[in-house]
Each structure stands twice: as structure tokens, then as C-alpha cells.
Amino acid sequence: MEETYISWAMVMIGAGAAAAGGAGIFLPAGHRLSVALPLVFGAGVGVASFFVLLLSRGFDDPDVGASAFLIASIIGLTAVIGGLGLLFRRVRAD
């Protein structure tokens, strides 16, 4: 089960990167590089939530680590998508 959790977590991380890259295509030329900020935000949220989950559940069981990585990846992807939504709102306001 551990491999499945890790595989789905990597899918979530790849989906966040692909969403940011795809969003950059639709932004005006002067704003394209700003898609990196939601990626950094999502990575930070994901890493922080991963270790919070590990601290709350314990470090001993490998399945706990794999499931925490999956949950943290989902939280990080949500942060990336939310950040991209805010970025698009801000670019439209300009």
C-alpha cells in the first residue's frame, strides 16, 4: 500500500506543476514568471503539513509516512490551485 500512496502523491505534485505551467500559458507576457510563486507557496504548505502530520502520528510506521506524504501532497496541490486563482484575479484587476 505504501507504493500506491507514494505514487498518488507524485501524481498530485506533478499535477500542481502542470497546472502552474498551463496557467502561465494564459497569462500576459509580463506576468508569466509569477506562476512560480504559487508553486513555492504550495511546496512550503506541503512540506509543513507533511511534518505536522508525522509529528502527530509518529515516525515509526512506514505506512503512516506514506499516507502523510499523500495527504500533504493533496494539501500542497490545493494551495497551488488557490494561489493560481488569486494570481488570475490579481492579473485581471490590473
N, CA, C and O atoms as a DFTB+ gen file, in Angstrom:
376 C
 N C O
     1  1       0.812      -1.196       0.000
     2  2       0.000       0.000       0.000
     3  2       0.861       1.268       0.000
     4  3       0.449       2.316      -0.498
     5  1       2.048       1.149       0.562
     6  2       2.954       2.292       0.643
     7  2       3.294       2.838      -0.744
     8  3       3.336       4.052      -0.942
     9  1       3.537       1.935      -1.710
    10  2       3.891       2.368      -3.068
    11  2       2.731       3.100      -3.737
    12  3       2.946       4.041      -4.501
    13  1       1.515       2.673      -3.453
    14  2       0.348       3.329      -4.032
    15  2       0.215       4.751      -3.503
    16  3      -0.057       5.678      -4.266
    17  1       0.406       4.924      -2.197
    18  2       0.333       6.258      -1.612
    19  2       1.391       7.185      -2.207
    20  3       1.104       8.331      -2.552
    21  1       2.603       6.681      -2.320
    22  2       3.694       7.491      -2.869
    23  2       3.420       7.834      -4.331
    24  3       3.671       8.956      -4.771
    25  1       2.900       6.855      -5.084
    26  2       2.603       7.098      -6.496
    27  2       1.540       8.175      -6.660
    28  3       1.690       9.068      -7.493
    29  1       0.470       8.102      -5.876
    30  2      -0.577       9.118      -5.970
    31  2      -0.070      10.481      -5.501
    32  3      -0.475      11.513      -6.037
    33  1       0.808      10.487      -4.509
    34  2       1.388      11.742      -4.050
    35  2       2.196      12.398      -5.167
    36  3       2.124      13.611      -5.364
    37  1       2.962      11.594      -5.893
    38  2       3.739      12.145      -7.008
    39  2       2.826      12.645      -8.128
    40  3       3.152      13.618      -8.807
    41  1       1.690      11.984      -8.321
    42  2       0.708      12.471      -9.291
    43  2       0.210      13.857      -8.879
    44  3       0.082      14.748      -9.719
    45  1      -0.069      14.037      -7.594
    46  2      -0.536      15.341      -7.103
    47  2       0.529      16.418      -7.295
    48  3       0.212      17.535      -7.703
    49  1       1.772      16.096      -7.008
    50  2       2.862      17.057      -7.182
    51  2       3.021      17.416      -8.662
    52  3       3.190      18.585      -9.006
    53  1       2.966      16.410      -9.529
    54  2       3.051      16.666     -10.967
    55  2       1.874      17.470     -11.482
    56  3       2.034      18.313     -12.365
    57  1       0.686      17.216     -10.936
    58  2      -0.495      17.975     -11.353
    59  2      -0.357      19.444     -10.963
    60  3      -0.778      20.325     -11.712
    61  1       0.224      19.712      -9.803
    62  2       0.448      21.099      -9.394
    63  2       1.427      21.806     -10.318
    64  3       1.216      22.959     -10.694
    65  1       2.495      21.112     -10.681
    66  2       3.471      21.706     -11.605
    67  2       2.855      21.928     -12.983
    68  3       3.090      22.958     -13.615
    69  1       2.070      20.965     -13.442
    70  2       1.424      21.106     -14.749
    71  2       0.381      22.221     -14.737
    72  3       0.236      22.947     -15.721
    73  1      -0.346      22.360     -13.624
    74  2      -1.335      23.438     -13.521
    75  2      -0.663      24.793     -13.569
    76  3      -1.160      25.712     -14.220
    77  1       0.464      24.927     -12.884
    78  2       1.181      26.206     -12.905
    79  2       1.731      26.494     -14.298
    80  3       1.643      27.623     -14.781
    81  1       2.292      25.485     -14.939
    82  2       2.792      25.678     -16.303
    83  2       1.685      26.016     -17.272
    84  3       1.842      26.894     -18.120
    85  1       0.563      25.324     -17.152
    86  2      -0.582      25.618     -18.016
    87  2      -1.149      27.002     -17.762
    88  3      -1.565      27.687     -18.696
    89  1      -1.169      27.414     -16.514
    90  2      -1.669      28.751     -16.190
    91  2      -0.755      29.820     -16.766
    92  3      -1.220      30.876     -17.194
    93  1       0.542      29.548     -16.779
    94  2       1.485      30.511     -17.328
    95  2       1.257      30.780     -18.802
    96  3       1.559      31.868     -19.294
    97  1       0.731      29.804     -19.502
    98  2       0.443      29.988     -20.930
    99  2      -0.624      31.054     -21.141
   100  3      -0.571      31.812     -22.110
   101  1      -1.595      31.108     -20.226
   102  2      -2.726      32.020     -20.401
   103  2      -2.504      33.405     -19.802
   104  3      -3.337      34.295     -19.974
   105  1      -1.399      33.594     -19.109
   106  2      -1.124      34.906     -18.531
   107  2      -0.445      35.810     -19.549
   108  3       0.216      35.322     -20.466
   109  1      -0.600      37.113     -19.401
   110  2       0.104      38.039     -20.291
   111  2       1.620      37.912     -20.124
   112  3       2.103      37.415     -19.107
   113  1       2.339      38.355     -21.108
   114  2       3.788      38.162     -21.151
   115  2       4.504      38.713     -19.917
   116  3       5.487      38.114     -19.481
   117  1       4.070      39.785     -19.359
   118  2       4.743      40.365     -18.210
   119  2       4.466      39.661     -16.892
   120  3       5.110      39.958     -15.887
   121  1       3.520      38.735     -16.881
   122  2       3.106      38.077     -15.643
   123  2       3.398      36.579     -15.615
   124  3       3.064      35.914     -14.635
   125  1       3.994      36.046     -16.634
   126  2       4.160      34.587     -16.734
   127  2       5.057      33.996     -15.662
   128  3       4.795      32.893     -15.181
   129  1       6.085      34.689     -15.286
   130  2       7.016      34.176     -14.285
   131  2       6.390      34.130     -12.890
   132  3       6.887      33.431     -12.006
   133  1       5.312      34.867     -12.698
   134  2       4.678      34.912     -11.385
   135  2       3.991      33.604     -11.005
   136  3       3.574      33.451      -9.857
   137  1       3.860      32.657     -11.934
   138  2       3.290      31.351     -11.571
   139  2       4.227      30.569     -10.668
   140  3       3.813      29.581     -10.063
   141  1       5.482      30.990     -10.564
   142  2       6.413      30.312      -9.663
   143  2       6.044      30.550      -8.200
   144  3       6.326      29.705      -7.351
   145  1       5.426      31.671      -7.897
   146  2       5.078      31.975      -6.515
   147  2       4.042      31.005      -5.938
   148  3       4.240      30.533      -4.818
   149  1       2.946      30.680      -6.641
   150  2       2.049      29.649      -6.108
   151  2       2.718      28.280      -5.971
   152  3       2.355      27.503      -5.088
   153  1       3.688      27.977      -6.833
   154  2       4.422      26.713      -6.688
   155  2       5.239      26.691      -5.405
   156  3       5.242      25.691      -4.688
   157  1       5.926      27.776      -5.115
   158  2       6.711      27.859      -3.883
   159  2       5.786      27.825      -2.673
   160  3       6.088      27.174      -1.673
   161  1       4.670      28.519      -2.764
   162  2       3.686      28.512      -1.686
   163  2       3.156      27.100      -1.437
   164  3       3.095      26.653      -0.292
   165  1       2.777      26.404      -2.494
   166  2       2.263      25.041      -2.356
   167  2       3.308      24.083      -1.819
   168  3       2.988      23.203      -1.019
   169  1       4.546      24.239      -2.243
   170  2       5.617      23.379      -1.735
   171  2       5.838      23.620      -0.250
   172  3       6.019      22.671       0.513
   173  1       5.824      24.865       0.160
   174  2       6.000      25.182       1.573
   175  2       4.865      24.648       2.430
   176  3       5.099      24.093       3.504
   177  1       3.651      24.813       1.962
   178  2       2.491      24.294       2.690
   179  2       2.553      22.772       2.752
   180  3       2.250      22.179       3.788
   181  1       2.942      22.141       1.654
   182  2       3.034      20.685       1.628
   183  2       4.089      20.146       2.582
   184  3       3.835      19.188       3.313
   185  1       5.264      20.752       2.580
   186  2       6.334      20.298       3.479
   187  2       5.941      20.508       4.932
   188  3       6.151      19.627       5.766
   189  1       5.374      21.663       5.241
   190  2       4.960      21.939       6.620
   191  2       3.874      20.972       7.072
   192  3       3.935      20.451       8.185
   193  1       2.889      20.727       6.228
   194  2       1.809      19.817       6.616
   195  2       2.313      18.380       6.720
   196  3       1.813      17.614       7.544
   197  1       3.288      18.002       5.907
   198  2       3.852      16.654       5.991
   199  2       4.470      16.419       7.366
   200  3       4.224      15.390       7.997
   201  1       5.262      17.362       7.820
   202  2       5.912      17.165       9.110
   203  2       4.953      17.345      10.283
   204  3       5.144      16.728      11.330
   205  1       3.936      18.167      10.129
   206  2       2.912      18.250      11.177
   207  2       2.184      16.920      11.286
   208  3       1.920      16.443      12.390
   209  1       1.860      16.322      10.155
   210  2       1.200      15.010      10.173
   211  2       2.109      13.947      10.777
   212  3       1.647      13.110      11.553
   213  1       3.381      13.969      10.436
   214  2       4.308      12.997      11.014
   215  2       4.464      13.196      12.518
   216  3       4.514      12.224      13.271
   217  1       4.539      14.437      12.952
   218  2       4.662      14.701      14.379
   219  2       3.424      14.250      15.147
   220  3       3.521      13.801      16.288
   221  1       2.266      14.374      14.515
   222  2       1.037      13.989      15.201
   223  2       0.797      12.486      15.185
   224  3       0.152      11.959      16.092
   225  1       1.303      11.784      14.171
   226  2       1.059      10.348      14.039
   227  2       2.241       9.483      14.446
   228  3       2.063       8.304      14.753
   229  1       3.407      10.026      14.453
   230  2       4.599       9.249      14.787
   231  2       5.418       8.931      13.544
   232  3       4.907       8.941      12.424
   233  1       6.694       8.651      13.763
   234  2       7.638       8.433      12.671
   235  2       7.927       6.946      12.428
   236  3       8.679       6.616      11.511
   237  1       7.353       6.056      13.217
   238  2       7.790       4.661      13.218
   239  2       7.255       3.827      12.061
   240  3       8.008       3.058      11.462
   241  1       5.998       3.958      11.740
   242  2       5.374       3.092      10.736
   243  2       5.564       3.665       9.329
   244  3       5.248       4.832       9.099
   245  1       6.080       2.860       8.374
   246  2       6.269       3.375       7.003
   247  2       4.951       3.749       6.321
   248  3       4.912       4.684       5.521
   249  1       3.874       3.023       6.632
   250  2       2.585       3.373       6.022
   251  2       2.077       4.723       6.497
   252  3       1.408       5.434       5.747
   253  1       2.385       5.080       7.727
   254  2       1.998       6.392       8.240
   255  2       2.736       7.481       7.475
   256  3       2.145       8.503       7.126
   257  1       4.010       7.272       7.214
   258  2       4.775       8.253       6.450
   259  2       4.276       8.400       5.027
   260  3       4.202       9.509       4.497
   261  1       3.933       7.278       4.409
   262  2       3.447       7.335       3.033
   263  2       2.076       8.001       2.955
   264  3       1.826       8.795       2.049
   265  1       1.193       7.687       3.887
   266  2      -0.124       8.318       3.860
   267  2      -0.023       9.798       4.217
   268  3      -0.771      10.615       3.678
   269  1       0.891      10.153       5.117
   270  2       1.103      11.572       5.433
   271  2       1.636      12.314       4.217
   272  3       1.256      13.462       3.982
   273  1       2.503      11.685       3.445
   274  2       3.032      12.299       2.228
   275  2       1.915      12.525       1.213
   276  3       1.884      13.561       0.548
   277  1       1.004      11.572       1.089
   278  2      -0.124      11.732       0.173
   279  2      -1.027      12.878       0.615
   280  3      -1.398      13.725      -0.198
   281  1      -1.378      12.910       1.883
   282  2      -2.251      13.969       2.388
   283  2      -1.576      15.334       2.235
   284  3      -2.227      16.303       1.843
   285  1      -0.295      15.417       2.535
   286  2       0.434      16.674       2.384
   287  2       0.509      17.101       0.920
   288  3       0.465      18.295       0.622
   289  1       0.620      16.148       0.017
   290  2       0.642      16.475      -1.415
   291  2      -0.696      17.027      -1.871
   292  3      -0.749      17.945      -2.689
   293  1      -1.771      16.473      -1.345
   294  2      -3.103      16.981      -1.680
   295  2      -3.277      18.398      -1.139
   296  3      -3.821      19.264      -1.823
   297  1      -2.817      18.632       0.082
   298  2      -2.896      19.970       0.677
   299  2      -2.037      20.955      -0.122
   300  3      -2.461      22.084      -0.367
   301  1      -0.842      20.538      -0.527
   302  2       0.021      21.392      -1.337
   303  2      -0.585      21.703      -2.691
   304  3      -0.496      22.836      -3.163
   305  1      -1.206      20.704      -3.330
   306  2      -1.878      20.932      -4.613
   307  2      -3.021      21.922      -4.452
   308  3      -3.218      22.791      -5.302
   309  1      -3.767      21.797      -3.375
   310  2      -4.852      22.739      -3.109
   311  2      -4.313      24.156      -2.929
   312  3      -4.922      25.120      -3.393
   313  1      -3.179      24.277      -2.258
   314  2      -2.559      25.594      -2.081
   315  2      -2.096      26.173      -3.415
   316  3      -2.247      27.371      -3.658
   317  1      -1.536      25.332      -4.277
   318  2      -1.104      25.805      -5.602
   319  2      -2.302      26.290      -6.411
   320  3      -2.250      27.363      -7.013
   321  1      -3.373      25.515      -6.429
   322  2      -4.556      25.896      -7.208
   323  2      -5.178      27.174      -6.641
   324  3      -5.602      28.049      -7.397
   325  1      -5.231      27.280      -5.308
   326  2      -5.747      28.507      -4.702
   327  2      -4.866      29.707      -5.022
   328  3      -5.369      30.796      -5.297
   329  1      -3.564      29.511      -4.986
   330  2      -2.641      30.588      -5.327
   331  2      -2.766      31.018      -6.776
   332  3      -2.676      32.204      -7.091
   333  1      -2.974      30.046      -7.657
   334  2      -3.168      30.393      -9.066
   335  2      -4.467      31.155      -9.271
   336  3      -4.532      32.071     -10.091
   337  1      -5.498      30.780      -8.531
   338  2      -6.762      31.514      -8.609
   339  2      -6.605      32.955      -8.171
   340  3      -7.131      33.868      -8.808
   341  1      -5.878      33.159      -7.078
   342  2      -5.617      34.528      -6.619
   343  2      -4.765      35.300      -7.621
   344  3      -4.982      36.493      -7.839
   345  1      -3.798      34.618      -8.229
   346  2      -2.949      35.264      -9.233
   347  2      -3.780      35.737     -10.425
   348  3      -3.599      36.856     -10.906
   349  1      -4.693      34.885     -10.902
   350  2      -5.522      35.275     -12.040
   351  2      -6.441      36.438     -11.683
   352  3      -6.667      37.324     -12.508
   353  1      -6.976      36.443     -10.459
   354  2      -7.817      37.564     -10.047
   355  2      -7.012      38.867     -10.021
   356  3      -7.495      39.926     -10.422
   357  1      -5.783      38.758      -9.541
   358  2      -4.949      39.959      -9.442
   359  2      -4.545      40.474     -10.828
   360  3      -4.520      41.683     -11.058
   361  1      -4.235      39.572     -11.734
   362  2      -3.837      39.984     -13.086
   363  2      -5.021      40.612     -13.810
   364  3      -4.854      41.585     -14.545
   365  1      -6.210      40.066     -13.607
   366  2      -7.399      40.661     -14.246
   367  2      -7.691      42.050     -13.726
   368  3      -8.189      42.902     -14.462
   369  1      -7.381      42.287     -12.447
   370  2      -7.642      43.604     -11.846
   371  2      -6.712      44.667     -12.427
   372  3      -7.052      45.850     -12.436
   373  1      -5.543      44.254     -12.909
   374  2      -4.587      45.230     -13.478
   375  2      -5.017      45.644     -14.808
   376  3      -4.348      46.456     -15.448
